[in-house]
Amino acid sequence: MTIRQLQLLIEAAERGSITEAAEIMYVSQPSLTFAIHSLEKEFNITIFNRSNRGVELTKEGEEFVGLARQIVEQAQLIEERYNKRSTRKKSFCVSSQHYSFVVEAFVALLREEGGDRYKFHLRETTTYDVIEDVAQLRSQLGVLYLNKFNENVLQKTFRDEGLVFEELFVAQPHVFVGKDSPLSKLDKVRLEDLKPFPRLSYEQGIHNSFYFSEEIMSVLDCDKEILVCDRASLFNMLVGMNGYTICSGVISEALNGDNVVARPLLVDDYMRIGAITPSTVRPSRLANRYLDILRQLTQNAAATKKDGADDKKERQK
């Protein structure tokens, strides 16, 4: 086993294609295939299932690639420390539901750790794909939420996929609305207040189960519904259509501006927002640092929100 073999293997796993990986790594396809076969023979395992569509990791291949990433990362750290140079771009990937604090933490990590050469990947995607990305080791971690409605189903899914959920914080449900929306004038919002306005939700593709919805209360009937795929479209619709979406309430004004505001939603529910990681693979140094930044950002946001609410109560006395 060599570091080069592991680097070729990781690239093939990330691309899902021997041909694409060979092009990226500047080797011939037969050479990359031979490197993978050599690893499979040396350790008596099958790393990939092969088909006309490309390659897909087996269960034992998922674990092997996760360990390979740690070895390659440690080798890179040794190179950087003692040779004062990097032999490979720093690599990090996170998959998440659509949260601005995830983006803010990603930017902070990139500024802190990026350096001169890096390949960082942020996937804001469907709930199903967040879970699949981490289970298949395409991403080092995923960020999503649990609540009363989906927790049992998602926790079973995590166990079946060999994933561990670590809570980052618990959020009271809020609604995001445009700053000029009639809903923004309310200190607290009730479900009946929402009825005249369009509800915005994130499209979940073919895995459109209520348990995979990004918004709590998704089973409630609504006369006006708008589905979108990205956060920019959702925020534009909030402003342009006086719509709303149910959310954690944590938003980065620095990244998203002041056109969208959060208001508490009076419902008996919660959002346990946390990170999922593979149970068989130790998180990388970058993954651990990213989690540290996430914790700090979300704790600060929660504290700021509480201080703001207390100040408002004091002014009203």
C-alpha positions as CSV (number, residue, x, y, z in Angstrom):
1,M,0.0,0.0,0.0
2,T,1.3,3.5,-0.9
3,I,0.0,7.0,-0.3
4,R,-0.3,7.4,-4.1
5,Q,-2.6,4.3,-4.3
6,L,-4.8,5.7,-1.6
7,Q,-5.0,9.1,-3.3
8,L,-6.1,7.5,-6.6
9,L,-8.6,5.4,-4.7
10,I,-10.1,8.4,-2.9
11,E,-10.5,10.3,-6.2
12,A,-12.2,7.3,-7.9
13,A,-14.6,7.1,-4.9
14,E,-15.4,10.8,-5.0
15,R,-16.0,10.8,-8.8
16,G,-17.8,7.5,-9.0
17,S,-15.8,7.0,-12.2
18,I,-12.4,5.4,-13.0
19,T,-12.2,7.4,-16.2
20,E,-12.9,10.8,-14.6
21,A,-10.5,10.1,-11.7
22,A,-7.7,9.1,-14.1
23,E,-8.1,12.4,-15.9
24,I,-8.1,14.4,-12.7
25,M,-5.0,12.6,-11.3
26,Y,-3.1,12.6,-14.6
27,V,-2.7,8.8,-14.9
28,S,-3.9,6.3,-17.4
29,Q,-7.1,4.5,-16.7
30,P,-5.3,1.1,-16.7
31,S,-2.8,2.4,-14.1
32,L,-5.6,3.6,-11.8
33,T,-7.5,0.4,-12.2
34,F,-4.3,-1.6,-11.4
35,A,-3.8,0.5,-8.2
36,I,-7.3,-0.3,-7.0
37,H,-7.0,-4.0,-7.8
38,S,-3.7,-4.1,-6.0
39,L,-5.3,-2.7,-2.8
40,E,-8.2,-5.1,-3.1
41,K,-5.8,-8.0,-3.5
42,E,-3.5,-6.9,-0.7
43,F,-6.3,-6.6,1.8
44,N,-8.6,-9.3,0.4
45,I,-11.6,-7.0,0.1
46,T,-13.8,-5.7,-2.7
47,I,-13.8,-1.9,-2.6
48,F,-16.0,-1.1,-5.6
49,N,-19.0,-2.6,-7.4
50,R,-18.5,-1.9,-11.0
51,S,-21.2,-1.3,-13.7
52,N,-21.7,0.5,-17.0
53,R,-22.6,3.6,-14.9
54,G,-19.3,3.7,-13.1
55,V,-18.1,2.4,-9.7
56,E,-19.9,2.4,-6.4
57,L,-18.3,1.7,-3.0
58,T,-19.2,-1.5,-1.2
59,K,-19.9,-1.4,2.5
60,E,-16.3,-2.6,3.3
61,G,-15.1,-0.1,0.6
62,E,-16.8,2.8,2.4
63,E,-14.9,2.0,5.6
64,F,-11.7,1.5,3.7
65,V,-11.9,4.8,1.9
66,G,-12.8,6.6,5.1
67,L,-9.6,5.2,6.7
68,A,-7.6,6.0,3.6
69,R,-8.7,9.7,3.8
70,Q,-7.3,9.9,7.4
71,I,-4.0,8.3,6.3
72,V,-3.7,10.7,3.3
73,E,-4.5,13.7,5.5
74,Q,-1.9,12.7,8.1
75,A,0.7,12.3,5.4
76,Q,-0.2,15.7,4.1
77,L,0.2,17.2,7.6
78,I,3.7,15.7,7.9
79,E,4.7,17.1,4.5
80,E,3.4,20.6,5.4
81,R,5.1,20.6,8.8
82,Y,8.5,19.2,7.9
83,N,9.0,19.9,4.2
84,K,7.1,23.3,4.4
85,R,5.1,22.3,1.4
86,S,1.8,20.6,0.5
87,T,1.8,17.6,-1.9
88,R,-2.0,17.7,-2.3
89,K,-4.8,20.2,-2.1
90,K,-6.6,20.4,1.2
91,S,-10.0,18.6,0.7
92,F,-13.2,18.9,2.7
93,C,-16.8,18.2,1.9
94,V,-20.0,18.8,3.9
95,S,-23.6,18.2,2.9
96,S,-26.5,20.0,4.5
97,Q,-30.0,21.1,4.5
98,H,-30.4,24.8,3.7
99,Y,-28.9,26.7,6.7
100,S,-27.1,30.0,6.5
101,F,-25.0,29.2,9.6
102,V,-23.7,26.2,7.7
103,V,-22.4,28.5,4.9
104,E,-21.0,30.9,7.5
105,A,-19.1,28.2,9.2
106,F,-17.9,26.9,5.8
107,V,-16.6,30.3,4.9
108,A,-14.8,30.7,8.3
109,L,-13.2,27.3,7.8
110,L,-12.0,28.1,4.3
111,R,-10.5,31.4,5.4
112,E,-8.7,29.7,8.3
113,E,-7.6,26.5,6.6
114,G,-7.7,27.0,2.9
115,G,-4.2,28.2,2.2
116,D,-2.9,28.4,-1.4
117,R,-4.3,25.1,-2.6
118,Y,-7.7,23.6,-1.7
119,K,-10.8,21.8,-2.9
120,F,-13.7,22.5,-0.5
121,H,-17.2,21.3,-1.4
122,L,-20.5,22.5,0.2
123,R,-23.6,20.7,-0.9
124,E,-26.9,22.2,0.1
125,T,-29.2,19.4,-1.0
126,T,-32.2,17.2,-0.1
127,T,-32.5,15.4,3.3
128,Y,-32.1,12.0,1.6
129,D,-29.0,13.1,-0.3
130,V,-27.4,14.5,2.9
131,I,-27.8,11.1,4.5
132,E,-26.6,9.3,1.4
133,D,-23.6,11.5,0.9
134,V,-22.3,10.8,4.4
135,A,-23.2,7.1,4.3
136,Q,-21.3,6.8,1.0
137,L,-18.4,8.9,2.4
138,R,-18.9,11.5,-0.4
139,S,-19.1,14.0,2.5
140,Q,-17.3,14.0,5.8
141,L,-20.3,15.1,7.6
142,G,-23.9,16.2,7.1
143,V,-26.1,18.8,8.9
144,L,-29.9,18.3,9.4
145,Y,-32.6,18.5,12.0
146,L,-34.7,16.1,14.1
147,N,-38.1,16.9,15.6
148,K,-41.1,15.2,17.2
149,F,-42.4,14.1,13.8
150,N,-39.3,12.7,12.1
151,E,-37.0,11.7,14.9
152,N,-37.8,8.0,15.2
153,V,-37.7,7.5,11.4
154,L,-34.5,9.3,10.8
155,Q,-32.7,7.8,13.8
156,K,-33.6,4.4,12.5
157,T,-32.2,5.4,9.1
158,F,-29.0,6.6,10.7
159,R,-28.6,3.3,12.5
160,D,-29.3,1.3,9.3
161,E,-26.7,3.5,7.4
162,G,-24.1,3.3,10.2
163,L,-24.3,7.0,11.1
164,V,-24.1,8.9,14.3
165,F,-26.1,12.0,15.1
166,E,-24.5,14.7,17.3
167,E,-26.7,17.5,18.5
168,L,-25.4,21.0,18.0
169,F,-28.3,23.0,19.4
170,V,-32.0,23.0,19.9
171,A,-34.0,25.7,18.2
172,Q,-37.5,27.0,18.8
173,P,-39.4,27.0,15.5
174,H,-39.5,30.3,13.8
175,V,-40.7,31.7,10.4
176,F,-38.6,33.6,8.0
177,V,-40.5,36.4,6.3
178,G,-39.6,39.5,4.3
179,K,-38.9,42.5,6.5
180,D,-41.9,44.4,5.0
181,S,-44.3,41.4,5.3
182,P,-47.4,41.9,7.5
183,L,-46.0,38.9,9.5
184,S,-42.9,40.8,10.3
185,K,-44.9,43.2,12.4
186,L,-45.9,40.5,14.8
187,D,-43.7,39.7,17.9
188,K,-44.9,36.1,17.7
189,V,-46.6,34.2,15.0
190,R,-49.5,31.7,15.4
191,L,-50.4,29.0,12.8
192,E,-53.6,30.8,12.0
193,D,-51.6,34.0,11.2
194,L,-50.0,32.1,8.3
195,K,-53.1,31.0,6.5
196,P,-53.4,34.0,4.0
197,F,-49.7,33.7,3.0
198,P,-47.8,31.4,0.6
199,R,-45.8,28.6,2.3
200,L,-42.3,28.1,0.8
201,S,-40.6,24.7,1.1
202,Y,-37.5,23.0,-0.3
203,E,-38.1,20.5,-3.0
204,Q,-37.1,16.9,-1.9
205,G,-37.0,15.3,-5.3
206,I,-38.2,11.7,-5.8
207,H,-37.7,11.0,-2.0
208,N,-40.5,13.4,-1.1
209,S,-41.5,11.8,2.2
210,F,-43.0,14.0,4.9
211,Y,-40.2,12.6,7.2
212,F,-37.6,14.1,4.9
213,S,-39.1,17.6,4.7
214,E,-36.9,20.4,5.8
215,E,-39.8,22.3,7.3
216,I,-41.7,21.2,10.4
217,M,-45.5,21.2,10.2
218,S,-45.2,20.1,6.5
219,V,-48.2,17.8,6.9
220,L,-50.5,20.7,7.6
221,D,-52.8,21.7,4.8
222,C,-51.9,24.9,3.0
223,D,-53.8,26.7,0.2
224,K,-50.7,28.4,-1.3
225,E,-47.5,26.4,-1.7
226,I,-44.3,27.2,-3.5
227,L,-41.5,24.7,-3.8
228,V,-37.9,25.8,-4.6
229,C,-34.5,24.1,-4.8
230,D,-32.2,26.8,-3.5
231,R,-32.0,29.3,-0.6
232,A,-31.6,32.3,-2.9
233,S,-34.8,31.6,-4.7
234,L,-36.6,31.0,-1.4
235,F,-35.4,34.3,0.1
236,N,-36.4,36.2,-3.0
237,M,-39.9,34.6,-2.8
238,L,-40.2,35.5,0.9
239,V,-39.7,39.1,-0.1
240,G,-41.5,39.2,-3.4
241,M,-44.5,37.2,-2.5
242,N,-44.9,38.0,1.2
243,G,-44.3,34.3,1.8
244,Y,-43.0,32.4,4.8
245,T,-41.0,29.3,5.6
246,I,-40.7,27.5,8.9
247,C,-37.2,27.3,10.1
248,S,-34.7,27.4,13.0
249,G,-34.6,31.2,13.1
250,V,-30.8,31.4,12.9
251,I,-29.8,33.6,10.0
252,S,-26.6,35.4,9.0
253,E,-27.3,39.0,8.2
254,A,-23.7,39.4,7.0
255,L,-24.2,36.8,4.3
256,N,-28.0,37.2,3.6
257,G,-28.6,40.9,4.2
258,D,-31.4,42.4,6.2
259,N,-34.4,41.7,3.8
260,V,-35.4,38.6,5.7
261,V,-36.2,38.5,9.4
262,A,-37.2,35.7,11.8
263,R,-40.2,35.6,14.1
264,P,-41.0,32.9,16.8
265,L,-43.7,30.5,15.8
266,L,-46.0,29.5,18.7
267,V,-46.1,25.7,18.3
268,D,-45.4,22.8,20.6
269,D,-42.3,21.5,18.8
270,Y,-38.5,21.8,18.5
271,M,-35.7,21.5,16.0
272,R,-32.7,19.5,17.2
273,I,-30.1,20.6,14.7
274,G,-27.0,18.4,14.5
275,A,-24.3,16.7,12.5
276,I,-24.2,13.1,11.2
277,T,-20.9,11.3,10.7
278,P,-20.0,7.7,9.9
279,S,-19.8,5.5,13.0
280,T,-16.9,3.5,11.7
281,V,-14.7,6.5,10.6
282,R,-13.1,9.0,12.9
283,P,-13.8,12.6,11.7
284,S,-10.8,14.3,10.1
285,R,-9.1,17.3,11.5
286,L,-10.9,19.6,9.2
287,A,-14.3,18.0,10.0
288,N,-13.6,18.5,13.7
289,R,-12.6,22.1,13.2
290,Y,-15.7,22.7,11.1
291,L,-17.9,21.3,13.9
292,D,-16.1,23.5,16.5
293,I,-16.9,26.6,14.3
294,L,-20.5,25.5,13.9
295,R,-20.9,25.1,17.6
296,Q,-19.5,28.6,18.2
297,L,-21.6,30.2,15.6
298,T,-24.9,28.6,16.7
299,Q,-24.3,29.3,20.4
300,N,-23.5,32.9,19.6
301,A,-26.6,33.2,17.4
302,A,-28.8,31.7,20.2
303,A,-27.3,34.0,22.8
304,T,-27.8,37.1,20.6
305,K,-31.4,36.2,19.9
306,K,-32.1,35.7,23.6
307,D,-30.4,39.0,24.5
308,G,-32.4,40.8,21.8
309,A,-35.7,39.3,23.0
310,D,-34.8,40.3,26.6
311,D,-34.0,43.9,25.5
312,K,-37.3,44.1,23.7
313,K,-39.3,43.0,26.8
314,E,-37.4,45.5,28.9
315,R,-38.3,48.4,26.5
316,Q,-42.0,47.3,26.6
317,K,-42.1,47.6,30.4
